[in-house]
Amino acid sequence: MMRMSVRPVLGSLMLGAALAAAACGGEAAPANPPAAGGRGGAQTAAAVPVTTAPVIQKAVPLTIEGIGTVIAASTVAVHSQVTGELTSVNFIEGDEVTEGQIIVTLDKRPLEATLNLAQATLERDLAQTANARAQAVRYQDLLKRGIATHEQVDQMVANAGAADATVVADRANVDSAKVQLDYATIRAPLTGKTGLLQVHPGNLVRAGDTGAIVTINKITPVYVSFAIPEAMLPILRQELTDHHYDLVLWQTGTVEAVLGQRPDALRGVLEDGAEVAVKAEADLVLIDPQFSRFLRANADLSPYETVLQQMTGTAGVTLFHRFDLTQGWVTDGRIDLERVDKDQRDKTITLLHNCLGLALAQYILTGANEH
């Protein structure tokens, strides 16, 4: 049985959920009985129903509204390091690319020709260097016989040394040509979402262009920058300092499934969040997506559900199966947001939230291991 010290968390949750218990069970409230007749058979006014509840003291949420900006964890503008014609783009704008994935290629033919020329020059100079060394050896032998002079020997040795230096330069040119050729294949420097493509196939890109070919934003994790009134800062800091939260409820998976993000990216975010919760000595309840016909028709939830289920192997982490629960309500005809009349939509939304709150409260109170 996992640790559940959650009484401070469930106060507001149980209050709204208990009011919906009868509606979640599909039972209708009984109609008011007819009022007793008065003089002459006239009907008196119906009694107004009144609900009472005990007065309790509890914490209430403090909501601070403001305008914020979503900021990527890191942003990279992709530029070309060589000049050449853009021949292919291997992604669609908005795709998520992985680090090292080939995203753009340039025309390699000029760079391949430069590499071949550098390699041919190296081979030629290697042959000349071998000949220069042989010449130096022969002249040293001739010097011993008294046929060659010291000046001639020194010249041959200098020629051999110069040839060696030329070979070193040639090898550097070959390495440089290989690097330039490799630059013609542009790879994603990080994992993230691609933005708008600024240069299309057929255009000439130049090394040092100020405009980027494409921008890649790392959105796992993502940061939000927002401002709050200065008067609220002391209250916010005090809340964060004074309170320890025993339970974290995390609804996740819907956006990732609709956008088609990689399941392993979701796993990385969940693992980071679970690590934070564990360090804070808080239990973590993951809540999977809510059922809808639209979601079922437009997204494959199975890989994301697998990730969520695998996360329950982490100490202190459990999974509340909201999808199965809401699908059952839709199948039974009890709560169906997608087919409810417009004038009943707000009422149905409230009912859905109350029923989910009740089910989640029961899940927590009775212990995750019993479910």
N, C-alpha and C positions, 0 to 999 in steps of 0.2 A: 504494500500500500504506500503510495507516494505521500509526502508531507503536504498537508493542506492547512495552513494557518491563515484562513482567508475571511474570517468574520468581518473585518473592516471593509472588505471589498464587496461583500454581497448585500449590504444594506439596501442600496438603491436598486440593485438588480432584482432582489426578491420582491420588493414593494410593487414594482410595475408588473412583474411576471405573475404574481399571485392573483392579480385582478383579472388576468386572462386565462386562468386555469380552466374554467368552464368552457370558454370559447375554443380553446385548443383541443378539448375533448369532443367538440362537435355537438354539445348540448345547448339547446336554446333556452333562454330564461323564460319562466312561466309568465303568461299574460296577467295583468292586474285584474282582480275579481271585480264584477260590477258593483257599483255603489248602491247602498240601500235607498229605496224610494222615499221621498218626502211627502209632504201634504199634496193631495191631488195627483199623486203619481209622479211628480217631478223628480228628476234625478239631481242629487247633490254633486258638487264638484269632486272629481277623483282626488284621492290623497296623493300628495307629492312624495315619492320615495326618497328616503334620506339614508345615506350610508355614513356610518361613524367609524372612526379608527382611533386607537390610543395615540396620545401625543408622545413622540419620542425625540430624543436629541441625537443628531448624527451629522456627519460632514456632508456638505453639499458641494457640487462641482463649481469651480471658478473658471469661467470661460473668458479667454482673452482673444478677441478677433483682430485680425490684421491681414495685410497684404504681404505675401511672401514671394520669393523667387526660387525656383528649383535650379540647383547648380550641380553640374556633373562633377564627379570626384576628380577627374582630370580630363583635359581636352588637348588633342594633338592635331595640328594642321599639317597635312601630308603634302610635302613638296618633292619635286624631282631634283636629284643631285647631278643629273646629266641632261644634255640637250638631245631631243629626239622627238619623233612623231609618236603620239599616243596610239597604240594599235588595238588594245582591248581593255575592257573594264569588266572585272569578274565579281561584281556585286550589284545589287539593286539599292537605290537610295532608301535609307531607313533600315537596311539589313543590319543584323548584329554580326560582326566579324570577330574572329579570334586572333590573338597575337601570333604573328608569323604567317598568317594566311595571305596568299597572293591576291592583291586587290586591283592592281593596274600593271600593264606591261607596255614598254616602249619598243620602237623598232630597234632590233638588236643587230641588224646587218652591218651598219657602219662600225659599231663597237667590236663585232666579231672580226671584221677586216683589220681593225687596228691591233687586235690581239694576235691575229695570224702574222701580221707584219713584225710585231715585236718578237714573236717566237722565232721567225725566220732570221731576224737580225741577230738574235742570241745564238742560233746555230752557226751562222756564218762567223761570228766573232769567236765562238768556241774553237772552230777549226783554225782560225788565224792565231789564236792564243797557243794552241798546241804546236803550230809551226814555229812561232816565236820562241817557245821554250826549247824546242829541238835545235833551233839555230844557236841559241845561247850555249847549249851543251856542246855543240860542234865547235864553236869558236873557242870555248875554254880548252878543248882538246888540241885545237890548232895552236893555241897560245903555248901549251906545254911543249909542242914540237918546234916552237920558234917560228911558225909560219904566220900567225896572226899577231896583231899588236894588242896592247892593253886597251887602247882606245876603241878598237873594234869590238873587243869582248864586252867592254862597258856599254857600248851602244846596243849590242844584242840583248844584254841583261835588262837594260832600260826598256827596250821594245817589248820584251816578255812581260815586264811589270805593267807597262801601259795596256797591254792586251788583257791582262788579268783585271785591271780596273774597268776596262770597257765591258768585260763580261759581267762584272758586278752591276754596272749601270744597266746593262741589257736585262738582267734578271729583275731589277727593280721596275723597268718599263713593262715587263711581262706581268708582274704582280699588279701594277697600276692598271693595266688594260683589263685584267681579270676583275678588279674591283669595279671599274667603270661598267663592264658588261653586267656585273651583278646588280648594279644600280638600275639597270634597265628593267629589272623585275622588282616592283615596289610592293612591299609586304606591310601588313597592318602592324604598327608599332605597339599596339595594346588591344585588349579585348573591349569592344564597345559598340555603340550604335553609329552608323555612318550618317552624315548629313547630306546636303545637296551636292551633286557632282558639278563642279565648276568648269571642268575641261572634258570634252567629249572626244571619242575616237576620231582620228584624222587631224586633230589640232596639233600644232607644234608646241611642245613645252620646253622651257629653257631652265637651265640650272640658275638658281638665284631669282626666279620669278617671285614677285611679292604675293601674288595670288596663289592660294593653295588649290591642289587638285580636289581634295575633299577634306572635311573635318570629321574626326572620330571622337565621340564623347563616351567616356566611361561612366555608366549609370548604375553600376553595382559596386559600392553603395552610391546613393545619391544624397546630396545635401540640400537643405532648405534654409535660405536666408530670409529672415523676417524681422520686422521692427515692432516693438511693443512700447506703449507709453512709458515714459520714465517713471511715472508714479507707481507703475505696477512692478518695477524691478525688485524693490525690497520684498514684496509679497512672494514673488516667484522664487527668489533666492531662499527665502525662509522655508517655503514649502519643500524645495529640493533638499534642504539641509535637515529639516526636522522629521521628515517622513521616510519610513522604509516600506517598500511595497513588497508584499509576500507573493503576489500573483500577477502574472502578465498574460493578457489575452491578446493573441496575434491572429488577425484574419489575413489570410494570404493565399496566393495561387491563382486568383481570378485574372488579374491584369497580366500576369506572366503567361497564362494559357491563351488569352485573347490575342496578345501581341506575338505569340509564338516564340518567346524567349527560351533559351536553353535551360533544361531542367537542372543541369549542374550549376548554373548561375544562381538559381533559386536555392539550391542546397548550400552554396557558399554563404549567401546572405543569412539563411536560417542558422547555420552553424555559428556564424559570428554573433547573431542575436542570442542564441542559446548560451554561448560562452559568457556574454554580458550578464544574462539572467542568473547563471550559476554563480558568478562572482558576487552578485548582489544577494545571493541566498534567496532567490525568488523562484517559485514554480512557474513553468511556462506551459500554457494551454494553446496549442495551435488550432485554428478553426479553418477548415477547408472551404472551398467556394460554395456559394448558395446555388441550388438547382434552378435552372431556367431552360426553357426550350431553345432560346437563342444561344445560350452558352453551349448546350449539348450539340447543336447543329454546326457551330462555327469554331469549336476548339476541341482538341483531344486532351482531356483532363488526366488520362491514365498515367502518363509519366510524372506529372506533378503530384498526383495522389500518392504515387510510389515514393517520391522524395519525402512527402509529409509523413508517410507511414514509417519510413526508415528513420526519421528524426526521433521517433518515440523510443528508439534504443538509447538515447541520451538520458542520463539521470535527470529527473525532475521535469521531463518533457512528455506531454500526452497530446492526443489528437481528438478533438471534438468533431464528429462526423455530421457537419451541418448539411452537406449535400444529400446524403441518404435521408436525413430527417425531413428536409423541405420537399424532396421528391415524393416521399410518402404522403405528405399533406396534399400535394398537387394531385397525386393519383387518387386519393380518397375524396377529392373535391372539397376539402375543408378550407384551404388557403391557396388561391391561384391568382397571383398578381397580374399575370399576362393576359388573363381572360375575364377579369373583373370589370364591371361597368365603371365608367369614368367617375360617376358621382359616388361610388363606393370605394374608390382607390385609396384615398387617405385613411379611411377607416380600416381597410384591409392591411395597409402598411403598418399601422399601429398594432393591429392584431398580430401580424407576423413578428414584429419586434418583441412584443410581450411574450409570445409563445416561445420564441428562441431564447429569451431571457430566462423563462421558467425552466426550459429544458437544460440550459447551460448551468443554471444554479443547482438543479438536481444532480447533474453530472458531477459538479464539483463537490457538493455536500456528501454525496453517497460514495465518492471515491472513484477515481478514474479506472482503477483496476477491476472494478465490478462491472464495467461496461465493455 
